[in-house]
Amino acid sequence: MSRMKRRIQSDMELMTMLKKYQSDGILIYFEEHLSSPREVVRTMAVHDDEVFMPDYVMDKDDRLVQIRFNKVK
């Protein structure tokens, strides 16, 4: 599989996962801004030379409430 095809497949998998979280009421942030799955995937594609790490934020009952993507420095 070519590098481009792998990238597209990876982006689609991330988009699907984030859409599922969003439909479950999980808030998604990218660099401190509330974002849609499309915005996250698009921004990560544009900045493919940078690394972004998701932080999973839980509430007091250990339920996932937010996913926060931040640039690894």
C-alpha positions as CSV (number, residue, x, y, z in Angstrom):
1,M,0.0,0.0,0.0
2,S,1.4,3.4,-0.9
3,R,2.1,6.0,1.7
4,M,-0.7,8.2,0.5
5,K,-3.3,5.4,0.7
6,R,-2.1,4.5,4.2
7,R,-2.5,8.2,5.2
8,I,-6.0,8.4,3.8
9,Q,-7.0,5.1,5.5
10,S,-5.6,6.4,8.8
11,D,-7.4,9.7,8.5
12,M,-10.7,7.9,7.7
13,E,-10.2,5.7,10.8
14,L,-9.6,8.7,13.0
15,M,-12.6,10.5,11.5
16,T,-14.9,7.5,12.2
17,M,-13.6,7.1,15.7
18,L,-14.0,10.8,16.5
19,K,-17.5,10.9,15.0
20,K,-18.5,8.0,17.3
21,Y,-17.2,9.8,20.3
22,Q,-18.9,13.0,19.3
23,S,-22.2,11.2,18.8
24,D,-21.8,9.8,22.3
25,G,-21.6,13.3,23.7
26,I,-17.8,13.5,24.1
27,L,-16.4,17.0,23.5
28,I,-13.4,17.1,21.2
29,Y,-10.8,19.9,21.5
30,F,-7.9,20.7,19.3
31,E,-5.3,23.0,20.8
32,E,-7.8,24.3,23.3
33,H,-10.6,25.0,20.8
34,L,-13.8,23.0,20.6
35,S,-13.6,21.2,17.3
36,S,-15.4,18.8,15.0
37,P,-13.9,15.5,13.9
38,R,-13.4,17.0,10.4
39,E,-11.5,20.0,11.8
40,V,-9.2,17.7,13.8
41,V,-8.4,15.4,10.9
42,R,-7.9,18.3,8.5
43,T,-5.6,20.2,10.8
44,M,-3.5,17.2,11.6
45,A,-3.2,16.5,7.9
46,V,-2.0,20.1,7.2
47,H,0.5,19.8,10.1
48,D,1.7,16.3,9.3
49,D,5.2,17.2,10.3
50,E,4.0,17.8,13.9
51,V,2.9,15.3,16.5
52,F,-0.4,15.7,18.3
53,M,-1.3,13.6,21.3
54,P,-4.9,13.0,22.5
55,D,-5.5,13.4,26.3
56,Y,-8.6,11.6,27.5
57,V,-10.4,13.6,30.2
58,M,-12.6,11.6,32.6
59,D,-15.3,12.8,35.0
60,K,-15.4,11.9,38.7
61,D,-17.2,8.7,37.8
62,D,-14.4,7.7,35.4
63,R,-16.6,8.4,32.3
64,L,-14.9,9.9,29.3
65,V,-16.1,13.4,28.8
66,Q,-13.5,15.1,26.6
67,I,-10.7,14.3,24.2
68,R,-8.1,17.1,23.9
69,F,-5.5,17.0,21.1
70,N,-2.4,19.0,21.9
71,K,0.8,19.4,20.1
72,V,3.8,17.5,21.6
73,K,6.6,20.0,22.0
